[in-house]
Amino acid sequence: MNSPAPSNLTVQGIPTSHIVAGDGLPLLMLHGWGANSGLVWPLGERLVTLGYRVYIPDMPGFGQTPPPPTAWGVPDYARYVLAYLDAQQLERVHLFGHSFGGRLGLVLGADDAPRLLKMALADSAGVRFPPSRRSQMRLRAYRSALTVLQKAGLNAQAERLRAWYGARYGSPDYRAAQGVMRETFVRVVNEDLLPYAARVQVSTLLFWGSADEDTPLWQGQTLERTIPDAGLVVWEGAGHYSYLERPADTARVMAHFFNP
């Protein structure tokens, strides 16, 4: 089945592009950072055949949905997801989240559990890498120099320093982000979501690629230990998009897990 043509609705004043397909149990599917609904559809397509009605929005700043009006953090995106559910008149849904979508799942599972039935997260972000001593020293030196320049009124020099530092040490996702999405990215990646994970109140199934380099397997193992009711499925040899490398298996296990 080809990907259905996206439709549009307005959520929190933002024209939102989304895919809705299938009949049956409602399943909200949230894509990762830098991705879009089309990258979730290969899994959604299989779940449609297993009796689910899937809702796959392009989150603000991704796909065909414009960025938020100001820089958002994870809780802001979570509130947007709740508004999306309200716009669709969905009281409770199963949830699938990949990477950045997993961050949203952790917040929603902690703070808005009554809106969720069960949750499946694939290669979820939200567990911070411990910073190396060298990177900590470099960041302190950068912030100190930036503060000195700003206090001295040398704003042009401060902007050149900020641009150089971002180009030299920023991640590919940081460098790719533009405008409000760059500040959004900084806010998102600096939020430690383990405290949310410890408060998740819905049964959660974690899928992970053993060869994931973006969110390594130890992060999935950490989430499994932290979320009160969680299990971990590891796809051997798969990377960060493990659900795309094993879509049929992932859909089959999800359907079994979601089955009332």
Backbone bond lengths (Angstrom), bond angles and torsions (degrees), N, CA, C in turn:
res aa  C-N    CA-C-N  psi(-1)  N-CA   C-N-CA  omega(-1)  CA-C   N-CA-C  phi
1 M - - - 1.468 - - 1.532 108.99 -
2 N 1.342 116.07 128.93 1.450 119.27 175.62 1.522 110.12 -71.26
3 S 1.327 115.09 157.20 1.458 119.15 178.03 1.516 110.06 -61.50
4 P 1.340 118.73 130.03 1.474 119.81 178.68 1.521 110.69 -62.79
5 A 1.306 115.62 152.96 1.464 119.69 176.84 1.524 108.90 -65.56
6 P 1.337 117.59 129.93 1.466 119.27 178.91 1.525 110.98 -64.11
7 S 1.317 115.49 150.74 1.457 121.47 171.32 1.519 107.71 -115.95
8 N 1.312 116.60 178.79 1.462 120.12 -175.86 1.513 110.95 -131.29
9 L 1.322 115.39 145.63 1.450 122.37 168.75 1.523 107.37 -147.66
10 T 1.328 116.16 160.96 1.459 120.40 -177.96 1.524 109.45 -99.22
11 V 1.332 115.60 126.96 1.465 122.41 179.73 1.526 107.46 -127.74
12 Q 1.311 117.35 122.10 1.462 122.46 -177.33 1.531 111.44 51.45
13 G 1.309 116.39 38.31 1.458 121.55 179.17 1.514 114.55 77.70
14 I 1.328 118.07 3.72 1.459 122.30 -177.81 1.518 109.44 -106.03
15 P 1.339 119.10 121.51 1.464 120.48 176.36 1.527 110.27 -67.35
16 T 1.317 116.40 113.26 1.461 122.68 -169.56 1.521 111.01 -108.02
17 S 1.322 115.96 125.51 1.456 121.77 174.13 1.525 108.68 -88.15
18 H 1.335 117.03 136.12 1.455 118.61 -178.33 1.521 110.73 -154.27
19 I 1.325 115.57 158.90 1.459 123.24 174.53 1.517 108.02 -109.54
20 V 1.315 116.57 130.86 1.460 122.57 173.36 1.524 107.12 -128.13
21 A 1.339 116.25 127.50 1.462 119.28 -176.09 1.519 110.01 -153.22
22 G 1.346 115.62 151.49 1.455 121.19 173.47 1.509 113.81 91.69
23 D 1.315 114.33 174.46 1.461 122.71 177.15 1.525 108.01 -134.35
24 G 1.316 115.51 145.24 1.461 119.28 178.40 1.505 112.00 128.57
25 L 1.335 115.82 -148.39 1.454 121.15 -177.27 1.530 110.50 -64.42
26 P 1.345 117.72 135.94 1.464 119.74 -178.43 1.537 111.39 -74.72
27 L 1.319 115.27 133.36 1.464 122.18 -179.42 1.519 109.01 -133.82
28 L 1.323 116.70 114.23 1.454 122.52 176.21 1.525 108.67 -88.10
29 M 1.349 117.10 130.37 1.458 121.59 -176.35 1.528 108.86 -123.17
30 L 1.336 116.17 122.09 1.465 122.62 -174.01 1.523 110.26 -113.97
31 H 1.322 115.51 124.73 1.471 121.10 -176.51 1.524 111.82 -80.84
32 G 1.327 114.93 173.16 1.459 121.69 -179.96 1.516 113.07 -88.30
33 W 1.335 114.98 176.92 1.460 121.31 179.55 1.532 109.38 -64.34
34 G 1.328 115.52 134.39 1.454 121.19 178.96 1.518 113.73 77.51
35 A 1.338 117.42 0.87 1.464 121.15 -178.90 1.527 109.75 -104.08
36 N 1.328 116.39 -162.42 1.450 121.48 -179.05 1.520 109.23 -162.72
37 S 1.321 116.21 179.73 1.460 120.50 -176.86 1.525 112.46 -60.46
38 G 1.344 116.64 -31.42 1.457 119.55 -178.55 1.516 113.17 -63.36
39 L 1.330 117.63 -28.07 1.462 120.43 179.68 1.525 112.18 -81.21
40 V 1.313 117.02 -12.15 1.464 120.93 176.18 1.529 110.90 -96.90
41 W 1.318 116.51 -23.64 1.448 120.88 -174.96 1.538 113.91 -56.71
42 P 1.337 121.81 -39.91 1.470 118.82 179.35 1.524 113.72 -54.50
43 L 1.337 117.57 -33.43 1.461 120.84 174.22 1.529 109.87 -79.76
44 G 1.327 116.50 -42.20 1.452 119.98 179.17 1.525 112.35 -59.36
45 E 1.322 117.05 -38.17 1.463 121.28 179.52 1.526 111.31 -58.43
46 R 1.319 115.85 -42.63 1.471 119.65 179.60 1.518 111.75 -68.47
47 L 1.318 115.96 -35.41 1.466 119.21 179.81 1.526 111.62 -72.20
48 V 1.333 116.80 -29.85 1.462 120.06 174.06 1.526 109.88 -59.35
49 T 1.330 116.21 -43.05 1.473 119.44 -179.10 1.524 111.64 -69.25
50 L 1.325 117.45 -16.25 1.464 121.68 179.91 1.523 112.47 -97.93
51 G 1.350 116.59 8.82 1.459 119.49 172.68 1.514 116.09 100.44
52 Y 1.325 117.47 29.64 1.460 120.76 179.31 1.524 111.02 -118.82
53 R 1.299 115.45 149.35 1.461 121.96 169.72 1.513 106.42 -103.60
54 V 1.322 116.74 114.10 1.461 121.09 -172.10 1.527 110.17 -99.12
55 Y 1.315 113.95 141.28 1.463 123.39 175.76 1.525 106.93 -121.73
56 I 1.346 116.13 116.59 1.466 119.94 -173.42 1.532 108.89 -129.21
57 P 1.330 118.32 93.21 1.462 119.92 179.61 1.529 112.33 -84.61
58 D 1.333 115.14 148.25 1.458 120.54 162.22 1.524 106.59 -77.17
59 M 1.316 117.60 116.02 1.454 120.06 -178.22 1.531 110.18 -68.87
60 P 1.334 118.11 154.43 1.464 120.46 -178.76 1.533 112.47 -53.47
61 G 1.338 114.58 126.54 1.456 120.93 -178.84 1.508 113.89 96.47
62 F 1.350 117.21 0.41 1.460 121.02 -177.10 1.525 110.16 -134.64
63 G 1.330 115.69 155.24 1.455 119.89 -179.89 1.513 110.97 58.17
64 Q 1.324 115.80 -128.73 1.460 120.58 -177.93 1.527 113.11 -101.50
65 T 1.332 116.73 11.02 1.467 120.73 178.60 1.528 109.14 -99.42
66 P 1.323 118.39 128.06 1.465 120.45 -178.02 1.521 111.95 -66.98
67 P 1.341 116.51 163.18 1.464 120.57 -179.60 1.519 112.16 -65.49
68 P 1.337 116.27 161.85 1.472 119.51 173.80 1.522 109.86 -65.77
69 P 1.324 117.56 160.97 1.472 120.19 -176.91 1.523 113.57 -67.23
70 T 1.335 117.05 -27.91 1.462 122.43 177.04 1.518 108.00 -135.53
71 A 1.328 116.07 171.17 1.463 119.39 178.67 1.528 109.82 -63.76
72 W 1.324 115.60 131.68 1.457 121.92 -179.66 1.517 110.67 -109.40
73 G 1.335 115.06 153.10 1.445 122.01 166.63 1.517 109.32 -105.97
74 V 1.329 116.30 -177.27 1.462 120.05 -178.47 1.530 112.22 -59.72
75 P 1.346 120.24 -44.57 1.472 118.94 178.52 1.531 113.22 -59.67
76 D 1.334 117.59 -32.56 1.467 119.98 177.50 1.524 110.39 -64.89
77 Y 1.328 116.42 -44.24 1.462 119.82 177.43 1.526 110.87 -64.56
78 A 1.324 117.25 -36.85 1.461 120.22 178.44 1.529 110.48 -63.12
79 R 1.328 117.39 -40.69 1.464 119.70 177.56 1.529 110.62 -64.90
80 Y 1.316 115.96 -36.05 1.463 119.79 176.23 1.533 110.72 -62.71
81 V 1.320 117.06 -41.72 1.467 120.74 178.24 1.525 110.48 -60.18
82 L 1.318 117.55 -42.87 1.465 120.98 177.67 1.526 110.64 -61.84
83 A 1.329 116.67 -40.21 1.462 120.07 177.89 1.531 110.42 -65.68
84 Y 1.334 117.13 -35.38 1.460 120.73 176.53 1.528 110.28 -63.63
85 L 1.328 117.15 -44.17 1.464 120.32 177.62 1.528 110.76 -60.94
86 D 1.341 116.06 -41.45 1.459 119.55 178.68 1.529 110.91 -62.90
87 A 1.335 116.26 -41.13 1.464 120.22 179.89 1.525 111.37 -63.48
88 Q 1.336 116.41 -28.89 1.462 121.09 178.49 1.532 111.78 -92.77
89 Q 1.320 116.48 2.43 1.476 122.36 -179.04 1.534 110.85 56.28
90 L 1.318 114.58 44.44 1.458 121.63 178.89 1.524 109.02 -106.48
91 E 1.311 117.00 114.61 1.452 120.87 -178.42 1.522 111.28 -79.13
92 R 1.362 116.70 -45.73 1.462 121.14 -179.69 1.524 109.03 -140.59
93 V 1.322 115.88 142.58 1.466 121.17 -178.12 1.520 109.65 -141.72
94 H 1.330 115.61 156.61 1.449 119.60 160.09 1.528 107.20 -76.10
95 L 1.326 116.55 155.36 1.469 119.93 -177.85 1.516 110.30 -130.90
96 F 1.332 115.75 135.76 1.457 123.26 168.45 1.518 107.56 -119.93
97 G 1.331 116.69 132.53 1.457 120.22 177.37 1.516 110.79 -137.50
98 H 1.327 116.28 133.19 1.458 120.79 176.41 1.525 109.72 -109.90
99 S 1.322 117.22 129.85 1.465 123.66 172.97 1.534 110.71 55.32
100 F 1.326 118.66 -107.92 1.462 121.21 177.22 1.527 110.81 -59.67
101 G 1.337 117.09 -37.07 1.454 120.27 175.03 1.516 111.91 -60.93
102 G 1.345 116.45 -29.90 1.457 120.68 174.77 1.515 112.19 -67.28
103 R 1.319 117.05 -36.38 1.475 120.07 174.51 1.533 109.80 -56.07
104 L 1.323 114.96 -46.24 1.460 119.01 -179.04 1.518 110.64 -64.32
105 G 1.336 116.09 -38.04 1.453 119.53 177.54 1.519 112.55 -60.36
106 L 1.327 117.25 -40.13 1.463 120.59 179.98 1.528 111.10 -63.37
107 V 1.330 116.64 -42.54 1.469 119.79 179.54 1.520 110.44 -68.51
108 L 1.329 116.96 -45.15 1.464 119.97 -179.60 1.527 111.22 -65.67
109 G 1.328 116.67 -39.86 1.461 119.79 -179.92 1.512 112.82 -66.37
110 A 1.333 116.70 -24.93 1.467 121.00 178.10 1.521 112.03 -87.29
111 D 1.321 116.45 -46.66 1.462 120.27 -170.84 1.520 114.52 -98.66
112 D 1.320 117.61 -19.88 1.465 120.25 -174.92 1.521 110.93 -136.32
113 A 1.317 116.25 40.44 1.463 121.45 -177.70 1.529 114.06 -55.71
114 P 1.344 120.17 -34.29 1.468 118.66 179.54 1.529 114.10 -60.41
115 R 1.350 117.98 -17.27 1.460 120.20 178.82 1.530 112.25 -86.55
116 L 1.339 117.04 -7.24 1.463 120.89 -176.08 1.523 110.96 -114.67
117 L 1.319 115.49 146.71 1.462 122.24 172.40 1.523 109.34 -91.13
118 K 1.335 116.46 -70.90 1.457 122.28 172.39 1.512 107.81 -137.73
119 M 1.326 116.14 166.76 1.459 120.26 -172.60 1.525 110.50 -136.17
120 A 1.337 115.61 136.28 1.463 122.05 173.61 1.524 108.37 -122.99
121 L 1.319 116.94 127.21 1.456 122.39 -178.72 1.520 109.14 -120.98
122 A 1.322 116.48 133.36 1.464 121.54 179.69 1.521 109.73 -113.35
123 D 1.332 115.80 122.81 1.470 121.57 176.19 1.524 110.01 46.05
124 S 1.318 115.20 51.81 1.459 121.79 -172.79 1.523 112.03 -69.20
125 A 1.325 115.06 139.79 1.464 120.53 168.30 1.526 108.23 -83.46
126 G 1.316 116.07 172.69 1.458 120.87 176.97 1.509 114.58 126.45
127 V 1.351 116.83 -16.09 1.464 120.98 175.59 1.529 106.87 -101.49
128 R 1.301 116.30 119.04 1.466 119.57 -174.34 1.519 111.76 -77.11
129 F 1.344 115.20 144.32 1.456 121.00 171.57 1.523 108.98 -71.79
130 P 1.337 118.51 135.82 1.471 118.90 174.71 1.526 109.23 -67.24
131 P 1.330 118.43 124.47 1.468 120.07 -177.65 1.522 111.18 -69.55
132 S 1.326 115.76 143.30 1.459 120.06 176.73 1.530 109.43 -75.04
133 R 1.308 116.27 158.53 1.460 120.29 178.97 1.535 110.28 -60.64
134 R 1.331 115.98 -39.35 1.465 119.71 -178.95 1.522 110.82 -63.77
135 S 1.336 117.50 -44.06 1.461 119.96 -178.78 1.528 110.74 -67.90
136 Q 1.335 117.37 -33.94 1.464 120.27 177.52 1.527 110.54 -64.71
137 M 1.330 116.49 -43.69 1.465 120.39 179.41 1.525 110.58 -64.81
138 R 1.337 116.99 -41.24 1.463 121.23 179.96 1.521 110.49 -63.53
139 L 1.334 116.97 -42.33 1.458 120.75 -179.17 1.528 110.81 -66.77
140 R 1.335 117.47 -40.25 1.472 119.83 177.89 1.524 111.07 -62.90
141 A 1.336 116.42 -41.59 1.467 119.78 179.61 1.528 110.72 -64.68
142 Y 1.327 116.01 -41.04 1.470 120.49 179.25 1.527 110.45 -63.13
143 R 1.327 117.11 -47.96 1.465 120.25 -178.30 1.514 111.78 -64.68
144 S 1.333 116.62 -36.86 1.461 120.26 178.21 1.521 110.60 -64.37
145 A 1.342 116.96 -46.77 1.458 120.64 179.58 1.518 111.32 -63.39
146 L 1.340 116.88 -39.83 1.458 120.54 179.83 1.524 110.41 -64.20
147 T 1.330 117.49 -41.18 1.465 121.23 179.72 1.527 111.05 -63.75
148 V 1.324 116.31 -42.37 1.465 120.32 179.04 1.521 110.92 -60.36
149 L 1.333 116.69 -45.78 1.464 120.59 -179.34 1.524 111.28 -64.01
150 Q 1.319 116.99 -42.48 1.465 120.11 -178.82 1.518 111.65 -67.17
151 K 1.339 118.09 -41.01 1.459 120.97 178.80 1.520 111.73 -66.29
152 A 1.336 115.68 -29.67 1.464 120.17 178.68 1.523 111.95 -82.13
153 G 1.329 117.06 -1.48 1.459 120.13 -179.77 1.520 113.72 77.23
154 L 1.315 117.03 14.38 1.470 120.95 -178.93 1.534 108.79 -91.69
155 N 1.321 114.81 67.72 1.461 120.10 -172.26 1.525 112.50 -67.89
156 A 1.331 117.27 -36.80 1.464 119.41 179.80 1.522 110.35 -64.07
157 Q 1.338 116.44 -42.89 1.467 120.10 177.89 1.523 110.94 -65.50
158 A 1.343 116.44 -37.46 1.459 119.74 178.40 1.522 110.89 -63.34
159 E 1.333 116.99 -40.46 1.463 120.32 179.38 1.524 111.11 -67.35
160 R 1.329 116.71 -37.54 1.476 119.05 177.46 1.519 110.50 -65.46
161 L 1.342 117.13 -39.70 1.460 120.49 177.24 1.520 110.88 -63.71
162 R 1.327 116.27 -43.40 1.473 120.35 -179.72 1.535 110.00 -62.43
163 A 1.345 115.97 -42.89 1.462 119.46 -179.81 1.524 111.07 -65.85
164 W 1.329 116.18 -41.49 1.479 119.26 179.62 1.518 111.03 -64.43
165 Y 1.304 116.71 -43.96 1.470 120.20 -177.63 1.526 110.53 -64.43
166 G 1.346 116.33 -42.67 1.456 119.56 179.13 1.513 112.20 -63.61
167 A 1.357 116.43 -41.11 1.459 120.31 179.99 1.528 111.48 -68.74
168 R 1.331 116.05 -33.36 1.471 120.10 -175.45 1.527 112.01 -83.38
169 Y 1.311 116.93 -40.35 1.466 119.43 -172.05 1.527 114.12 -119.44
170 G 1.336 118.14 -6.90 1.455 120.00 179.91 1.525 111.87 -71.67
171 S 1.332 116.54 150.60 1.461 121.42 178.16 1.522 109.69 -71.49
172 P 1.345 118.09 164.30 1.469 120.18 175.20 1.526 112.56 -55.43
173 D 1.344 117.65 -39.06 1.463 120.34 178.26 1.525 111.25 -64.34
174 Y 1.327 116.59 -38.40 1.461 120.11 178.25 1.526 110.14 -65.30
175 R 1.331 116.73 -45.66 1.463 120.02 -178.66 1.520 111.86 -66.35
176 A 1.337 117.11 -31.59 1.462 120.36 -178.99 1.524 112.25 -75.99
177 A 1.324 117.14 -26.26 1.468 120.80 -177.81 1.522 110.45 -72.09
178 Q 1.309 115.58 142.17 1.458 121.42 -179.57 1.522 109.95 -125.70
179 G 1.344 115.21 150.31 1.458 120.46 173.61 1.512 112.71 57.74
180 V 1.334 115.48 -132.67 1.460 121.03 -175.33 1.529 111.33 -64.46
181 M 1.336 117.49 -24.28 1.464 119.63 -178.65 1.529 112.05 -72.32
182 R 1.312 117.89 -24.21 1.467 119.31 176.90 1.533 109.95 -69.85
183 E 1.315 116.82 -45.39 1.467 119.67 177.29 1.529 110.35 -66.09
184 T 1.334 116.26 -36.42 1.460 120.65 175.74 1.520 110.64 -60.39
185 F 1.325 116.59 -44.72 1.463 120.58 179.62 1.526 110.94 -59.04
186 V 1.328 116.90 -44.71 1.464 120.75 -179.70 1.528 110.11 -60.92
187 R 1.319 116.83 -43.73 1.465 119.95 179.92 1.523 111.17 -64.19
188 V 1.331 115.78 -42.29 1.468 120.30 -176.23 1.519 111.20 -65.41
189 V 1.332 117.51 -49.27 1.464 119.21 -172.71 1.522 112.18 -73.30
190 N 1.311 117.61 -17.63 1.454 119.75 -179.74 1.527 113.36 -91.51
191 E 1.328 116.65 1.97 1.463 119.74 178.26 1.525 109.97 -90.35
192 D 1.319 116.05 120.88 1.465 122.19 176.40 1.517 108.01 -85.10
193 L 1.334 116.91 115.73 1.455 120.42 -173.28 1.524 113.40 -101.69
194 L 1.322 118.00 7.97 1.467 118.91 176.89 1.539 112.49 -60.65
195 P 1.338 119.00 -37.42 1.468 117.43 175.66 1.531 112.58 -60.39
196 Y 1.338 116.88 -34.69 1.462 119.68 174.64 1.526 109.97 -67.69
197 A 1.334 116.28 -44.86 1.464 120.16 -178.78 1.524 111.17 -55.28
198 A 1.324 116.61 -38.73 1.467 120.64 -179.21 1.523 112.16 -67.47
199 R 1.335 117.24 -17.23 1.461 121.08 -178.42 1.529 112.99 -106.93
200 V 1.339 117.98 4.03 1.465 120.15 179.48 1.531 109.41 -59.85
201 Q 1.316 116.03 131.11 1.463 121.35 -173.41 1.520 113.77 -111.35
202 V 1.330 117.91 10.90 1.468 120.67 179.04 1.527 109.00 -120.49
203 S 1.320 115.73 151.69 1.463 120.54 176.35 1.532 109.03 -61.95
204 T 1.327 115.65 132.32 1.461 120.90 -172.09 1.518 110.47 -129.52
205 L 1.328 116.02 133.59 1.455 122.30 174.28 1.513 108.56 -113.83
206 L 1.320 116.64 126.69 1.458 122.98 -178.40 1.526 109.29 -104.31
207 F 1.330 116.60 131.59 1.460 122.80 172.29 1.521 107.93 -110.37
208 W 1.339 116.47 137.17 1.466 118.96 -177.99 1.519 110.76 -144.71
209 G 1.328 115.41 143.64 1.452 120.83 171.54 1.519 109.64 -88.60
210 S 1.329 116.63 130.94 1.464 119.15 -178.29 1.526 111.87 -64.51
211 A 1.348 116.79 -23.28 1.463 120.92 -178.69 1.529 112.12 -103.74
212 D 1.316 117.61 16.77 1.470 121.60 178.62 1.524 109.18 -63.51
213 E 1.335 116.66 122.45 1.471 121.16 178.70 1.520 112.05 -100.56
214 D 1.333 117.88 -17.95 1.471 120.83 -179.30 1.525 111.37 -82.04
215 T 1.315 116.38 -45.59 1.467 121.98 172.81 1.528 106.10 -126.34
216 P 1.325 117.72 86.78 1.470 121.16 -172.18 1.526 112.95 -58.44
217 L 1.318 114.63 160.21 1.457 121.30 -174.61 1.523 112.19 -56.04
218 W 1.333 118.65 -33.31 1.464 119.00 -179.53 1.526 111.23 -60.01
219 Q 1.337 117.19 -26.93 1.457 119.09 177.21 1.529 110.84 -70.60
220 G 1.333 116.72 -38.78 1.450 119.47 174.86 1.515 111.87 -63.99
221 Q 1.320 116.45 -39.52 1.468 120.29 177.98 1.523 110.90 -65.67
222 T 1.339 115.82 -35.50 1.468 119.96 176.57 1.523 110.97 -64.97
223 L 1.339 116.73 -43.34 1.454 119.87 178.39 1.529 111.26 -65.19
224 E 1.329 117.00 -38.38 1.460 119.51 178.70 1.524 110.59 -60.65
225 R 1.332 117.31 -39.66 1.461 120.35 178.96 1.526 112.37 -72.53
226 T 1.335 116.59 -28.78 1.462 120.68 -171.74 1.520 112.96 -88.51
227 I 1.325 117.45 -41.63 1.465 121.15 179.53 1.530 108.41 -69.47
228 P 1.314 118.51 128.30 1.474 120.18 -173.33 1.520 115.01 -56.80
229 D 1.326 118.23 -39.03 1.470 121.60 -177.64 1.525 107.80 -128.24
230 A 1.330 116.54 86.75 1.469 120.69 -173.90 1.515 111.10 -140.90
231 G 1.320 115.39 149.62 1.456 122.93 172.26 1.523 109.06 -131.05
232 L 1.321 116.42 158.45 1.467 121.37 -175.14 1.523 109.83 -126.43
233 V 1.343 116.03 126.81 1.462 123.35 173.94 1.522 107.41 -111.17
234 V 1.315 117.54 123.53 1.471 122.17 -178.12 1.520 108.96 -107.97
235 W 1.332 116.36 123.82 1.460 121.81 174.24 1.521 108.29 -93.85
236 E 1.317 116.38 108.78 1.458 121.63 -175.59 1.534 111.28 -63.15
237 G 1.326 115.10 131.58 1.452 121.63 176.89 1.507 114.97 82.61
238 A 1.334 118.19 -9.33 1.463 120.96 -178.33 1.524 110.25 -81.69
239 G 1.333 115.49 156.47 1.455 121.46 -178.94 1.516 112.21 -102.44
240 H 1.340 115.46 -147.45 1.467 120.51 -173.03 1.529 111.89 -68.34
241 Y 1.322 117.31 -30.17 1.462 120.51 176.06 1.525 108.92 -98.57
242 S 1.326 115.81 56.63 1.466 120.05 -174.71 1.525 111.84 -60.63
243 Y 1.328 117.14 -33.50 1.468 119.52 -178.52 1.527 111.41 -67.66
244 L 1.342 118.49 -26.63 1.458 121.63 176.87 1.528 111.25 -80.15
245 E 1.321 116.42 -27.99 1.457 119.56 177.10 1.522 111.72 -78.01
246 R 1.324 116.62 -25.11 1.467 121.12 179.21 1.536 109.76 -131.80
247 P 1.332 118.54 56.19 1.470 119.51 -172.92 1.525 113.90 -65.30
248 A 1.333 117.61 -42.37 1.463 119.34 -178.19 1.526 110.86 -65.68
249 D 1.336 116.50 -43.32 1.464 120.33 179.53 1.527 110.74 -66.20
250 T 1.333 116.17 -42.01 1.467 119.53 179.98 1.523 110.71 -62.57
251 A 1.334 116.92 -44.62 1.463 120.58 179.77 1.527 110.90 -63.04
252 R 1.325 116.98 -42.19 1.469 120.26 -178.92 1.526 111.21 -63.00
253 V 1.335 117.00 -44.42 1.459 120.60 -179.64 1.533 110.54 -68.55
254 M 1.331 116.68 -39.97 1.468 119.63 177.90 1.520 110.84 -60.65
255 A 1.330 116.84 -46.03 1.468 120.19 -178.01 1.528 110.58 -62.16
256 H 1.320 117.08 -39.22 1.464 120.88 177.73 1.532 109.89 -65.13
257 F 1.316 117.05 -41.45 1.467 122.03 -179.27 1.521 111.44 -68.00
258 F 1.328 116.31 -41.09 1.471 120.60 -177.99 1.532 112.33 -75.68
259 N 1.310 117.63 -20.70 1.458 120.47 -173.99 1.531 109.93 -58.31
260 P 1.354 117.18 125.79 1.476 119.77 -176.03 1.531 112.01 -60.17
